[in-house]
């Protein structure tokens, strides 16, 4: 953990604004191993942040950042104009702060100093905190992928999953929706849930209460994944930082192949437009299309 007087970044600033957060410590929930901003309380002298685009999530992390700063502390925050930057000044002013701001490279960059009592901090933190989503009956949190719904691709894969057995993994597990569909099988002996989002993993720990489940906060692309698995289920992400990145899902497929035993099976869902067939065929001995509806392709791939 960085010294408490150093800067911190929640998220990664764009390259052209990297100097704003130069040499910063990391507090992002998408940075495995990072410290929790939620646990800091009035001990930081400076803090720099790339604010997330979601309104509830953004107000939540802004409130966490302001709460983490000591009196007299300085907060620099930026956001793309079209992804929350246009509202950034008003949101900071709503916390009772005087805001200095300027446009820069299609972003709004704001700076405040903690020189007066803050307003509405606890309310913003409560609004963005983990909670049980009534529509799901499960723990989730604003900012987590599909936080208040079951993603259609995940739902489509659940519809075609066979009864699984042996040791498995759920890559990009989110809050545990797929895992909850897998673990009713008494033939499953273990299931490792992996996700890059700490918040999702913590919610999954609430939602998947099963002695056979274990949880890993890690980037699937670089994590030390279990080996010689019997099966893998996944609805791979295909966005990174808000932009479509087809290589992300392809990397998941390669990691799945490397983690399965010979004859092990991967069950994969993909938006129909994503070019996954070539990497599946290059990584697996047998690839079968087991579903194609509502814009999703569903594959079974055998190592």
C-alpha positions as a Markdown table, in Angstrom:
| # | Residue | x | y | z |
|---|---|---|---|---|
| 1 | Unk | 0.0 | 0.0 | 0.0 |
| 2 | Unk | 1.3 | 3.5 | -0.8 |
| 3 | Unk | 2.1 | 6.0 | 1.9 |
| 4 | Unk | -1.1 | 7.7 | 3.1 |
| 5 | Unk | 0.2 | 11.1 | 1.9 |
| 6 | Unk | 0.7 | 10.1 | -1.7 |
| 7 | Unk | -1.9 | 10.5 | -4.4 |
| 8 | Unk | -4.4 | 7.9 | -5.4 |
| 9 | Unk | -6.2 | 7.1 | -8.7 |
| 10 | Unk | -9.6 | 5.4 | -9.0 |
| 11 | Unk | -9.3 | 4.1 | -12.5 |
| 12 | Unk | -6.7 | 4.9 | -15.2 |
| 13 | Unk | -6.5 | 8.4 | -16.7 |
| 14 | Unk | -6.3 | 8.7 | -20.5 |
| 15 | Unk | -2.7 | 8.9 | -21.8 |
| 16 | Unk | -3.0 | 12.6 | -22.7 |
| 17 | Unk | -4.0 | 13.4 | -19.1 |
| 18 | Unk | -1.7 | 11.0 | -17.3 |
| 19 | Unk | 0.5 | 13.8 | -15.9 |
| 20 | Unk | -2.5 | 14.8 | -13.7 |
| 21 | Unk | -2.1 | 11.6 | -11.8 |
| 22 | Unk | 1.6 | 10.9 | -12.3 |
| 23 | Unk | 3.2 | 8.5 | -9.9 |
| 24 | Unk | -0.2 | 7.9 | -8.2 |
| 25 | Unk | -1.1 | 4.9 | -6.0 |
| 26 | Unk | -4.0 | 2.8 | -7.1 |
| 27 | Unk | -7.4 | 2.5 | -5.5 |
| 28 | Unk | -9.4 | 1.1 | -8.4 |
| 29 | Unk | -11.7 | -1.9 | -7.8 |
| 30 | Unk | -10.6 | -3.0 | -11.3 |
| 31 | Unk | -6.9 | -3.1 | -10.3 |
| 32 | Unk | -6.5 | -6.5 | -8.5 |
| 33 | Unk | -4.6 | -6.1 | -5.3 |
| 34 | Unk | -5.3 | -2.4 | -5.0 |
| 35 | Unk | -6.2 | -0.8 | -1.7 |
| 36 | Unk | -9.8 | 0.0 | -0.9 |
| 37 | Unk | -10.7 | 3.6 | -1.1 |
| 38 | Unk | -13.8 | 2.7 | 1.0 |
| 39 | Unk | -11.4 | 2.1 | 4.0 |
| 40 | Unk | -9.6 | 5.4 | 3.9 |
| 41 | Unk | -10.8 | 8.1 | 6.2 |
| 42 | Unk | -9.4 | 11.7 | 6.3 |
| 43 | Unk | -5.7 | 10.6 | 5.8 |
| 44 | Unk | -4.9 | 11.6 | 2.3 |
| 45 | Unk | -3.2 | 14.9 | 1.4 |
| 46 | Unk | -3.9 | 14.7 | -2.4 |
| 47 | Unk | -6.0 | 12.5 | -4.6 |
| 48 | Unk | -6.4 | 12.2 | -8.4 |
| 49 | Unk | -9.2 | 10.3 | -10.0 |
| 50 | Unk | -10.7 | 9.5 | -13.4 |
| 51 | Unk | -14.4 | 9.5 | -12.5 |
| 52 | Unk | -16.6 | 6.6 | -13.8 |
| 53 | Unk | -19.4 | 7.3 | -16.2 |
| 54 | Unk | -22.4 | 6.0 | -14.2 |
| 55 | Unk | -24.2 | 8.7 | -12.2 |
| 56 | Unk | -24.8 | 6.7 | -9.0 |
| 57 | Unk | -21.3 | 5.1 | -9.2 |
| 58 | Unk | -19.6 | 8.4 | -9.9 |
| 59 | Unk | -21.3 | 10.2 | -7.0 |
| 60 | Unk | -20.4 | 7.3 | -4.8 |
| 61 | Unk | -16.7 | 7.3 | -5.6 |
| 62 | Unk | -16.5 | 11.1 | -5.5 |
| 63 | Unk | -17.9 | 10.9 | -2.0 |
| 64 | Unk | -15.4 | 8.2 | -1.0 |
| 65 | Unk | -12.6 | 10.4 | -2.3 |
| 66 | Unk | -13.7 | 13.5 | -0.5 |
| 67 | Unk | -14.1 | 11.5 | 2.7 |
| 68 | Unk | -10.6 | 10.1 | 2.3 |
| 69 | Unk | -9.0 | 13.6 | 2.2 |
| 70 | Unk | -7.6 | 15.3 | 5.2 |
| 71 | Unk | -8.7 | 18.9 | 6.0 |
| 72 | Unk | -6.9 | 21.1 | 3.4 |
| 73 | Unk | -6.5 | 18.1 | 1.1 |
| 74 | Unk | -6.6 | 18.7 | -2.7 |
| 75 | Unk | -8.7 | 16.6 | -5.0 |
| 76 | Unk | -8.2 | 16.5 | -8.8 |
| 77 | Unk | -10.9 | 14.7 | -10.8 |
| 78 | Unk | -11.5 | 14.4 | -14.5 |
| 79 | Unk | -14.2 | 12.8 | -16.8 |
| 80 | Unk | -14.9 | 12.7 | -20.5 |
| 81 | Unk | -17.4 | 15.4 | -21.3 |
| 82 | Unk | -19.8 | 12.9 | -22.8 |
| 83 | Unk | -19.4 | 10.5 | -19.9 |
| 84 | Unk | -20.1 | 12.5 | -16.9 |
| 85 | Unk | -17.7 | 15.4 | -17.3 |
| 86 | Unk | -20.5 | 17.8 | -18.2 |
| 87 | Unk | -22.1 | 17.2 | -14.8 |
| 88 | Unk | -18.9 | 17.0 | -12.7 |
| 89 | Unk | -18.9 | 20.6 | -11.5 |
| 90 | Unk | -22.5 | 20.5 | -10.3 |
| 91 | Unk | -21.9 | 17.2 | -8.6 |
| 92 | Unk | -18.9 | 18.5 | -6.7 |
| 93 | Unk | -20.7 | 21.8 | -5.8 |
| 94 | Unk | -23.6 | 19.7 | -4.4 |
| 95 | Unk | -21.1 | 18.4 | -1.8 |
| 96 | Unk | -20.7 | 22.1 | -0.6 |
| 97 | Unk | -17.4 | 22.7 | -2.4 |
| 98 | Unk | -15.9 | 25.5 | -4.4 |
| 99 | Unk | -14.8 | 24.1 | -7.8 |
| 100 | Unk | -12.1 | 25.2 | -10.1 |
| 101 | Unk | -12.5 | 23.6 | -13.5 |
| 102 | Unk | -11.3 | 23.7 | -17.1 |
| 103 | Unk | -11.9 | 21.8 | -20.3 |
| 104 | Unk | -9.0 | 19.7 | -21.6 |
| 105 | Unk | -8.8 | 17.1 | -24.4 |
| 106 | Unk | -12.5 | 16.4 | -24.5 |
| 107 | Unk | -12.5 | 16.1 | -20.7 |
| 108 | Unk | -13.6 | 18.3 | -17.8 |
| 109 | Unk | -10.9 | 18.6 | -15.2 |
| 110 | Unk | -11.9 | 19.8 | -11.7 |
| 111 | Unk | -10.0 | 20.7 | -8.6 |
| 112 | Unk | -11.3 | 21.3 | -5.1 |
| 113 | Unk | -9.7 | 21.8 | -1.7 |
| 114 | Unk | -11.2 | 20.5 | 1.5 |
| 115 | Unk | -11.6 | 23.8 | 3.3 |
| 116 | Unk | -15.2 | 23.6 | 4.5 |
| 117 | Unk | -17.6 | 21.1 | 5.9 |
| 118 | Unk | -18.9 | 18.6 | 3.3 |
| 119 | Unk | -22.5 | 18.0 | 2.6 |
| 120 | Unk | -24.4 | 14.9 | 1.4 |
| 121 | Unk | -21.4 | 12.5 | 1.6 |
| 122 | Unk | -23.1 | 9.8 | 3.6 |
| 123 | Unk | -26.1 | 9.8 | 1.4 |
| 124 | Unk | -24.1 | 9.5 | -1.8 |
| 125 | Unk | -22.1 | 6.6 | -0.3 |
| 126 | Unk | -25.3 | 4.9 | 0.8 |
| 127 | Unk | -26.8 | 5.3 | -2.7 |
| 128 | Unk | -23.8 | 3.6 | -4.4 |
| 129 | Unk | -23.0 | 0.9 | -1.8 |
| 130 | Unk | -23.5 | -2.8 | -2.2 |
| 131 | Unk | -27.1 | -3.9 | -1.6 |
| 132 | Unk | -29.6 | -6.6 | -2.4 |
| 133 | Unk | -31.3 | -5.8 | -5.7 |
| 134 | Unk | -35.0 | -6.7 | -5.2 |
| 135 | Unk | -35.5 | -7.7 | -8.8 |
| 136 | Unk | -32.7 | -10.2 | -8.5 |
| 137 | Unk | -32.9 | -11.1 | -4.8 |
| 138 | Unk | -29.1 | -10.9 | -5.0 |
| 139 | Unk | -26.3 | -8.7 | -3.8 |
| 140 | Unk | -24.9 | -6.2 | -6.4 |
| 141 | Unk | -23.6 | -2.7 | -6.6 |
| 142 | Unk | -23.9 | 0.2 | -9.1 |
| 143 | Unk | -20.9 | 0.1 | -11.4 |
| 144 | Unk | -20.7 | -3.7 | -11.6 |
| 145 | Unk | -21.6 | -5.2 | -15.0 |
| 146 | Unk | -25.4 | -5.6 | -15.4 |
| 147 | Unk | -25.7 | -4.7 | -11.7 |
| 148 | Unk | -29.5 | -4.8 | -11.5 |
| 149 | Unk | -30.4 | -7.4 | -14.2 |
| 150 | Unk | -29.3 | -10.7 | -15.6 |
| 151 | Unk | -27.4 | -10.0 | -18.8 |
| 152 | Unk | -29.2 | -11.6 | -21.8 |
| 153 | Unk | -26.1 | -13.4 | -22.9 |
| 154 | Unk | -25.7 | -15.0 | -19.5 |
| 155 | Unk | -29.4 | -16.0 | -19.5 |
| 156 | Unk | -29.0 | -17.6 | -22.9 |
| 157 | Unk | -26.1 | -19.7 | -21.8 |
| 158 | Unk | -27.9 | -20.9 | -18.7 |
| 159 | Unk | -30.7 | -22.2 | -20.9 |
| 160 | Unk | -28.3 | -24.5 | -22.8 |
| 161 | Unk | -25.9 | -25.6 | -20.1 |
| 162 | Unk | -25.9 | -29.4 | -19.5 |
| 163 | Unk | -25.5 | -30.9 | -16.0 |
| 164 | Unk | -21.8 | -30.3 | -15.3 |
| 165 | Unk | -19.4 | -32.4 | -13.3 |
| 166 | Unk | -15.9 | -32.2 | -11.8 |
| 167 | Unk | -13.7 | -29.2 | -11.2 |
| 168 | Unk | -14.7 | -26.0 | -13.0 |
| 169 | Unk | -14.3 | -22.3 | -13.3 |
| 170 | Unk | -16.5 | -19.3 | -14.1 |
| 171 | Unk | -14.3 | -16.7 | -15.9 |
| 172 | Unk | -15.6 | -13.2 | -15.5 |
| 173 | Unk | -18.0 | -14.4 | -12.9 |
| 174 | Unk | -19.7 | -11.0 | -12.2 |
| 175 | Unk | -22.0 | -11.3 | -9.2 |
| 176 | Unk | -22.3 | -15.1 | -9.6 |
| 177 | Unk | -25.3 | -15.6 | -11.9 |
| 178 | Unk | -23.7 | -18.4 | -13.9 |
| 179 | Unk | -22.2 | -20.0 | -10.9 |
| 180 | Unk | -25.6 | -20.2 | -9.3 |
| 181 | Unk | -26.8 | -22.1 | -12.3 |
| 182 | Unk | -23.8 | -24.5 | -12.3 |
| 183 | Unk | -23.6 | -25.5 | -8.6 |
| 184 | Unk | -27.0 | -27.2 | -8.2 |
| 185 | Unk | -25.3 | -30.1 | -10.0 |
| 186 | Unk | -24.2 | -32.5 | -7.3 |
| 187 | Unk | -21.5 | -33.8 | -9.6 |
| 188 | Unk | -19.6 | -30.5 | -9.5 |
| 189 | Unk | -16.7 | -30.9 | -7.0 |
| 190 | Unk | -15.3 | -27.3 | -7.1 |
| 191 | Unk | -15.9 | -24.0 | -8.9 |
| 192 | Unk | -13.5 | -21.1 | -9.0 |
| 193 | Unk | -15.1 | -17.7 | -9.7 |
| 194 | Unk | -12.8 | -15.2 | -11.2 |
| 195 | Unk | -13.4 | -11.5 | -12.0 |
| 196 | Unk | -11.3 | -8.3 | -12.4 |
| 197 | Unk | -13.9 | -6.3 | -10.4 |
| 198 | Unk | -13.4 | -6.5 | -6.7 |
| 199 | Unk | -17.0 | -5.3 | -6.1 |
| 200 | Unk | -18.4 | -8.1 | -8.2 |
| 201 | Unk | -16.3 | -10.7 | -6.4 |
| 202 | Unk | -17.4 | -9.5 | -3.0 |
| 203 | Unk | -21.1 | -9.6 | -4.1 |
| 204 | Unk | -20.6 | -13.1 | -5.6 |
| 205 | Unk | -19.3 | -14.2 | -2.2 |
| 206 | Unk | -22.7 | -13.2 | -0.7 |
| 207 | Unk | -24.7 | -14.7 | -3.6 |
| 208 | Unk | -22.9 | -18.1 | -4.0 |
| 209 | Unk | -22.9 | -19.7 | -0.6 |
| 210 | Unk | -21.4 | -23.1 | -1.3 |
| 211 | Unk | -18.4 | -24.9 | 0.2 |
| 212 | Unk | -17.4 | -26.0 | -3.3 |
| 213 | Unk | -17.0 | -22.3 | -4.5 |
| 214 | Unk | -13.9 | -20.3 | -4.2 |
| 215 | Unk | -13.3 | -16.7 | -5.3 |
| 216 | Unk | -10.4 | -14.9 | -7.0 |
| 217 | Unk | -10.1 | -11.2 | -7.6 |
| 218 | Unk | -7.9 | -11.2 | -10.7 |
| 219 | Unk | -7.5 | -10.3 | -14.3 |
| 220 | Unk | -8.3 | -13.5 | -16.3 |
| 221 | Unk | -5.7 | -12.6 | -18.9 |
| 222 | Unk | -2.8 | -12.7 | -16.4 |
| 223 | Unk | -4.1 | -14.6 | -13.4 |
| 224 | Unk | -2.7 | -17.9 | -12.1 |
| 225 | Unk | -5.8 | -19.9 | -13.0 |
| 226 | Unk | -6.5 | -23.5 | -11.8 |
| 227 | Unk | -5.2 | -26.1 | -14.3 |
| 228 | Unk | -6.6 | -29.4 | -15.7 |
| 229 | Unk | -10.2 | -28.3 | -15.1 |
| 230 | Unk | -13.1 | -30.4 | -16.3 |
| 231 | Unk | -15.2 | -27.4 | -17.5 |
| 232 | Unk | -15.3 | -23.7 | -17.8 |
| 233 | Unk | -18.3 | -21.4 | -18.2 |
| 234 | Unk | -18.0 | -17.8 | -19.3 |
| 235 | Unk | -19.7 | -14.8 | -20.8 |
| 236 | Unk | -16.5 | -13.0 | -21.8 |
| 237 | Unk | -16.4 | -9.2 | -21.7 |
| 238 | Unk | -15.8 | -7.3 | -24.9 |
| 239 | Unk | -15.4 | -3.8 | -23.6 |
| 240 | Unk | -12.4 | -2.3 | -22.0 |
| 241 | Unk | -12.6 | 1.2 | -20.6 |
| 242 | Unk | -15.9 | 1.7 | -22.4 |
| 243 | Unk | -14.5 | 0.9 | -25.9 |
| 244 | Unk | -15.2 | -2.4 | -27.7 |
| 245 | Unk | -12.1 | -4.7 | -27.5 |
| 246 | Unk | -12.6 | -7.9 | -29.3 |
| 247 | Unk | -9.2 | -9.2 | -28.3 |
| 248 | Unk | -10.4 | -9.2 | -24.7 |
| 249 | Unk | -12.9 | -12.1 | -25.3 |
| 250 | Unk | -10.4 | -13.9 | -27.5 |
| 251 | Unk | -7.9 | -13.8 | -24.6 |
| 252 | Unk | -10.5 | -15.3 | -22.3 |
| 253 | Unk | -10.9 | -18.2 | -24.8 |
| 254 | Unk | -7.2 | -18.8 | -24.9 |
| 255 | Unk | -6.9 | -18.8 | -21.2 |
| 256 | Unk | -9.8 | -21.2 | -20.9 |
| 257 | Unk | -8.2 | -23.6 | -23.3 |
| 258 | Unk | -5.0 | -23.5 | -21.3 |
| 259 | Unk | -6.8 | -24.2 | -18.0 |
| 260 | Unk | -8.8 | -27.2 | -19.2 |
| 261 | Unk | -7.6 | -30.9 | -19.2 |
| 262 | Unk | -7.6 | -32.8 | -22.4 |
| 263 | Unk | -11.3 | -33.5 | -23.1 |
| 264 | Unk | -12.4 | -30.6 | -20.8 |
| 265 | Unk | -15.2 | -28.4 | -22.0 |
| 266 | Unk | -15.7 | -24.7 | -22.3 |
| 267 | Unk | -19.2 | -23.2 | -22.6 |
| 268 | Unk | -19.0 | -19.7 | -24.1 |
| 269 | Unk | -21.6 | -17.0 | -25.0 |
| 270 | Unk | -20.9 | -14.2 | -27.4 |
| 271 | Unk | -22.7 | -11.5 | -29.2 |
| 272 | Unk | -23.4 | -12.6 | -32.7 |
| 273 | Unk | -21.1 | -10.0 | -34.3 |
| 274 | Unk | -18.0 | -11.0 | -32.3 |
| 275 | Unk | -15.4 | -13.0 | -34.3 |
| 276 | Unk | -14.7 | -15.8 | -31.9 |
| 277 | Unk | -15.0 | -18.9 | -34.2 |
| 278 | Unk | -11.4 | -18.7 | -35.4 |
| 279 | Unk | -9.8 | -18.4 | -32.0 |
| 280 | Unk | -12.1 | -21.2 | -30.7 |
| 281 | Unk | -11.1 | -23.5 | -33.6 |
| 282 | Unk | -7.4 | -22.7 | -33.1 |
| 283 | Unk | -7.6 | -23.4 | -29.3 |
| 284 | Unk | -9.9 | -26.4 | -29.1 |
| 285 | Unk | -10.2 | -29.8 | -30.8 |
| 286 | Unk | -14.0 | -29.6 | -31.3 |
| 287 | Unk | -16.2 | -26.6 | -31.4 |
| 288 | Unk | -20.0 | -26.9 | -31.6 |
| 289 | Unk | -22.6 | -24.2 | -31.9 |
| 290 | Unk | -25.2 | -25.1 | -29.3 |
| 291 | Unk | -27.4 | -22.1 | -29.5 |
| 292 | Unk | -28.0 | -19.1 | -31.8 |
| 293 | Unk | -30.9 | -16.7 | -30.8 |
| 294 | Unk | -31.7 | -13.2 | -29.8 |
| 295 | Unk | -28.3 | -11.9 | -31.0 |
| 296 | Unk | -26.1 | -14.4 | -29.2 |
| 297 | Unk | -24.1 | -17.4 | -30.3 |
| 298 | Unk | -23.5 | -20.2 | -27.7 |
| 299 | Unk | -20.6 | -22.6 | -28.1 |
| 300 | Unk | -19.4 | -25.8 | -26.5 |
| 301 | Unk | -15.6 | -26.2 | -27.1 |
| 302 | Unk | -13.8 | -29.4 | -26.2 |
| 303 | Unk | -10.1 | -29.3 | -25.5 |
